[in-house]
């Protein structure tokens, strides 16, 4: 129970941090429950524990990280990303499985191991390392249908397509697929504007459906 | 006082500029670029104001030629004030650019344009609250109706000031800004630019990149992305405060038809074909009119002067060049540009680009390249300039080849004047077919054999709008200017030189020399090959020269159908005209120019020879 307890708490912290970064504030209990893979009671208990510890403050039904909570959350998030990157980019695991696996491993691994692993991944001469930012999901824009409301989770090689950032195609943004031709050229609606994307660009944008 | 209009593409900036400045606008290329800047002057209560219409951009930190230009312009020739134009229907994304602009600390006012369209869509904007958030005057306008445009200049003169808003960045970025300030004395703006790898100060950018690297490894997210996300978040918060809730727009959108494969692609083909048809019909009519008038008023009086023979020969050469430029190409090209500006200003062209994306991928290009390809039907010169805006060398090279093969209006004159008139309409159409097949084959071949990466298209589908007639004319005029100022002088010069050569008998000598090849390989009389050479000057001159050299306008009586057909095919295919060569040289470099010229010469003579072998 003790171990389970810590990992749920860490997952909660991580969820609050990513949700804060994505929405800029207003992290509710529902949002955290949707993000953490555990039963409702465990998450509620975890959140209550975090508030009691002072890692998290509860204000008007919104959860905020205290400085200590944030340090822990950042460390857990970093572990998650390094592990996920290692699993999917170096071991060739599929991105969804890599993310799930990383969710389990991140609670047991030491900071030192993560540092070494991170350096290992970034060692030059290791072939091209793709950006593995955030939680990789295997569904790219091409896997959705016209009319779908989706949220961007990750964009590969964003540096090559700076205009995507400027048009608002960034992780956390909710977009609608407006048009998809049989050749996979698509039009998405972002911030009120319709943006046409070539298939090779659309395939670098990953998203998940908005429930 | 100098002030600049800045905003996203298609926010109605140019229309506002037009209404502010009226006539007397000066177009110039910003030094070292091909991006055009419009400048105009106006007087208001005894103060003179110079207004610059900067190209529409999405970001101050982008990499496109326009974005770099605006950045350089603001940093080096800093205007006294900036008029930031926002699109009322897309406030959030427009605010993103505004927040970046605010970081330049230039005095500004904000104009929220298209407030009428926003009202139609049920979007309410609280411009007073925006004004208090930004700390600068905010004016709501509807440029298409001319509403509130007259409030802009007084506001600029009386109360433009730097916006008092600062984007809150994540602590790591803020810390980086502070340390770059301490270490290198960089301002907030310089530090932010350096963190994104922009700037010229070597040690600052180097230091910033080290910090950016640390930020990236900590967040697994590159610094430009974090900065961009922070700005978007800030823009979203402001938009949430000032933009009222929007009801879903239930009005019928033509995009339900236009961007679907069916009927979108048939519509696209119909639009392009009808453009060509209109150009052809209206162009021929105007051509006849202008040539007639010019001949009666200028050429005949000149011939009646009976000057010395050399002067007559050179004078005639120059006059023929002018009549060729003004009377033949000008009507075709100008009408084409009017149509092009219409489909551009309605927003249809971006839909065409989306639909054509797949076909263009087959050529190693993307949908965006449809724009130079379509322009090339008017004149290759501006099309090459548009093609040189493509992102990679590979794309530019491929586009240079394909664009110069597209039958421009001058080549249309040859096809119709020689083949349609003396051989038949189907034969004339078959020439188009041959050319299109060759363009496709060339494109596919080049896509497979030119190394380099492929960039995809990221293109905003702009809303469909009724084009403003004044803007359409103005745009067409700006485009035709390139044709007049680049192509015409070359045409004149070349024509006079050839006239002189002809006068001293060089042409006859050349005909004798070329005769064996011309007759043996192509089955054409030597004078026809000489006429082809004139085609290098301007394509339609090949047609005129042929008529002059053969001694009759009834070409059907001196040449067989196959000979006429061969002649037309060769002159349509081989070597872009001298103005296109010049612009290729300027925009693409000597290697590409040489390759394009050599390839098209080879292609022209190869196909000509084949036709002679098969049919002759």
Contacts between the chains, C-beta under 8 A, distances in Angstrom:
chain1	res1	chain2	res2	distance
A	21	B	229	7.8
A	24	B	233	4.5
A	24	B	236	7.5
A	24	B	237	7.2
A	74	B	218	7.9
A	78	B	218	6.9
A	78	B	220	7.5
A	81	B	220	4.5
A	82	B	220	7.7
A	85	B	220	7.1
A	118	B	217	6.9
A	122	B	217	6.9
A	131	B	220	7.2
A	131	B	221	7.9
A	131	B	222	7.2
A	132	B	220	6.8
A	133	B	219	7.9
A	133	B	220	4.9
A	133	B	221	4.9
A	133	B	225	7.7
A	134	B	220	7.6
A	134	B	221	7.6
A	158	B	222	6.8
A	158	B	225	5.6
A	159	B	222	5.9
A	159	B	224	7.3
A	160	B	455	7.7
A	161	B	455	8.0
A	161	B	456	8.0
A	161	B	458	6.3
A	162	B	59	7.5
A	162	B	61	7.5
A	162	B	62	5.8
A	162	B	63	5.7
A	162	B	224	6.8
A	163	B	58	6.3
A	163	B	59	7.5
A	163	B	62	6.3
A	163	B	64	7.6
A	163	B	458	4.9
A	164	B	458	6.3
A	165	B	59	7.7
A	165	B	224	6.6
A	165	B	225	6.0
A	165	B	228	3.9
A	165	B	229	7.8
A	166	B	58	4.3
A	166	B	59	3.6
A	166	B	61	7.6
A	166	B	62	5.8
A	166	B	96	7.1
A	166	B	228	6.8
A	167	B	58	6.1
A	167	B	93	7.0
A	167	B	458	7.0
A	167	B	460	7.1
A	168	B	92	7.5
A	168	B	93	5.6
A	168	B	96	7.0
A	168	B	232	5.7
A	170	B	225	6.7
A	170	B	228	6.2
A	170	B	229	5.2
A	170	B	232	6.4
A	171	B	229	7.6
A	172	B	229	7.3
A	173	B	232	7.6
A	178	B	255	7.8
A	178	B	259	8.0
A	179	B	255	7.5
A	179	B	259	5.0
A	179	B	260	7.2
A	179	B	354	7.9
A	181	B	260	8.0
A	181	B	261	5.4
A	181	B	355	7.7
A	181	B	358	7.2
A	182	B	261	6.4
A	183	B	357	7.4
A	183	B	358	4.0
A	185	B	354	6.2
A	185	B	357	4.4
A	185	B	358	6.2
A	185	B	367	7.2
A	185	B	457	7.9
A	187	B	259	6.3
A	187	B	354	6.5
A	187	B	461	5.9
A	190	B	93	7.7
A	191	B	90	6.5
A	191	B	92	4.8
A	191	B	93	4.3
A	192	B	89	6.3
A	192	B	90	4.6
A	192	B	91	8.0
A	192	B	92	6.9
A	192	B	93	6.9
A	193	B	90	5.5
A	193	B	93	6.1
A	193	B	460	5.6
A	193	B	461	7.9
A	194	B	255	7.6
A	194	B	460	6.9
A	194	B	461	4.0
A	195	B	458	6.7
A	195	B	459	7.1
A	195	B	460	5.6
A	195	B	461	7.0
A	196	B	350	7.1
A	196	B	353	7.0
A	196	B	354	4.1
A	196	B	357	7.3
A	196	B	367	6.9
A	196	B	457	6.3
A	196	B	458	7.7
A	196	B	459	4.7
A	196	B	460	7.5
A	196	B	461	5.4
A	197	B	456	6.7
A	197	B	457	6.8
A	197	B	458	6.0
A	198	B	357	5.6
A	198	B	361	7.1
A	198	B	366	5.2
A	198	B	367	6.9
A	198	B	456	3.0
A	198	B	457	4.4
A	198	B	458	7.7
A	199	B	361	7.9
A	199	B	456	7.1
A	200	B	454	6.8
A	200	B	456	4.5
A	201	B	456	3.9
A	201	B	457	7.2
A	201	B	458	6.0
A	202	B	456	7.9
